[in-house]
Amino acid sequence: MTYDDLQDFISDRKKKNDFIQIDDEVSTELELTWILSEEERAGKGRTILFDNVKGYDIPVVGNIFSTQEKMNSILGDKPENIGNAMRNLIRPPKESESLIGRGMEMLKELGGLRPKLHDRLPSSYSVIDSVDLDRYPICTTWPDDAGPFITLPVVITSDPETGRKNAGMYRMQKYDSETMGMHWQIHKDGAKHFDEYKEKGKIMDVSVTLGTDPLTIFSAVAPLPDPLDEFSFWGLISKERPNLVKGQSVDHHYPMNSEIVLEGYIDSSESRIEGPFGDHTGYYSLQEVFPIFHIRKIVEKKNPVYPTTIVGKLWHEDVIMGKSIERLFLPLVKLQIPEIVDMNTMEEAVFHDMIVVSIKKRFPGHAKKVMFAVWGTGQLMFSKIVLIVDDDINVHDRKQVIWAMSTRIDPARDVIIIPGTHTDTLDHASSLLNYGSKMGIDATRKWKSEGFNRPWPETLSMKQDIQERVDQLRKKFTNQN
Ligand SMILES: Cc1cc2nc3c(=O)[nH]c(=O)nc-3n(C[C@H](O)[C@H](O)[C@H](O)COP(=O)(O)O)c2cc1C
């Protein structure tokens, strides 16, 4: 069970006192998103509705994902519980369990996997033929951004062969009142669909939904394996079937609860410079060439609300999204790489620039096996630096991580550099776009079977009985002045 739509989410936030309404006039030029940022920086991260946006009739909502409490409400549970439940889905029946019972349980869990497809829009929607993006309060976030960008879009495309849908979040630069840049990075599913249409020489239908229920927005960010589409993922989490409605001028269905839908197309023979844009990395991402999205029609709910977010230097709400993804997907990653005990995709390292993984080391060279597995698993492939530690290290404790990284390695032996690899598109430090290198650091204790012939020292810890005695004594001292 999740929110019906974005406005249902806003009503709930009002009830939960996680809400501010700003009636003062606020500009979409730098001001609005900076208010969101300052609210996040102050540690409260309340949801904000801007009701008086300078030059626009449509209100803007922000800080939808800015606290873990909100994220848990959107997911209906803690992300780790959802990940464990998904992991549990493919659990074989226990000896004590009946096969039918287990089968029924699985069917119940899978019930949301098939979306309900509708042919007609609800009466609360209107279809606008005279496209005019200038109606929408699209924000400019950073002073040197190339212009206004849609930052929370759910971009829907479909595979030209199978018709299978994809929903991804890719920022969109407003070029004029009818066209936008489509910043899907080369490794993402939208770009893969684009390549397939290009190969066939066909125009590609694309719809961009703005302000669906927040779980749909989160699903578009989630790094799903190709066979699982975002709407089935939504159904798995909410245990309900998502409602999708047929597009007016596009050949696919999209969520029936969107505030605004931009329906249009991309012609693979066209491209245009996109950016710069102040990005998750804390830098402006550089100008590059991306496809152009042309809008054919706009579908709009009566009295819509426009959603936005800000990304940039730490701390913004993408951290909550990223950490929730880490916790939700860890049990599933462990299915493929079972020796992983825990992992920390580090927000200071923009999630993909450094990941710390603890393992239960069982055989010589085990750390390297895990590094290569990480680079071969979904969007973990973007990890520029993979640091492997033993399972006595808490990967979320930076002090322990740095202690292990510095005291358990001999750099010439334990650091590997792999040249000529894919990189994240946002990595501006690699010499070429999308192409650079990886670093793996094996900070596990070294074994004789790995050619290490000195004794490995024990780590320091106090005897249990001494610890207990000192704890008792200290209780006495703490009551003294
Ligand atoms: C606020 C926000 C903005 C994002 N912008 C982009 C973007 O412009 N381009 C991109 O390729 N990925 C972007 N991402 C990451 C993708 O949404 C993410 O990798 C997602 O899994 C892609 O979906 P896909 O695997 O279906 O392509 C963004 C994520 C967030 C949270």
The ligand as an ORCA input file, in Angstrom:
! r2SCAN-3c Opt
* xyz 0 1
  C      17.554     13.190     -9.030
  C      18.175     12.186     -9.966
  C      18.553     12.589    -11.244
  C      19.128     11.669    -12.132
  N      19.500     12.108    -13.375
  C      20.002     11.225    -14.261
  C      20.321     11.657    -15.578
  O      20.198     12.814    -15.931
  N      20.776     10.716    -16.467
  C      20.928      9.386    -16.109
  O      21.306      8.566    -16.962
  N      20.667      8.965    -14.856
  C      20.201      9.843    -13.924
  N      19.890      9.429    -12.660
  C      20.131      8.022    -12.282
  C      19.110      7.097    -12.935
  O      17.809      7.532    -12.669
  C      19.286      5.654    -12.449
  O      20.561      5.206    -12.830
  C      18.199      4.715    -12.944
  O      18.401      3.432    -12.410
  C      18.174      4.631    -14.447
  O      17.132      3.792    -14.865
  P      17.328      2.705    -16.004
  O      18.259      1.653    -15.443
  O      15.968      2.182    -16.233
  O      17.919      3.398    -17.170
  C      19.334     10.325    -11.740
  C      18.941      9.919    -10.454
  C      18.383     10.844     -9.569
  C      17.988     10.400     -8.180
*
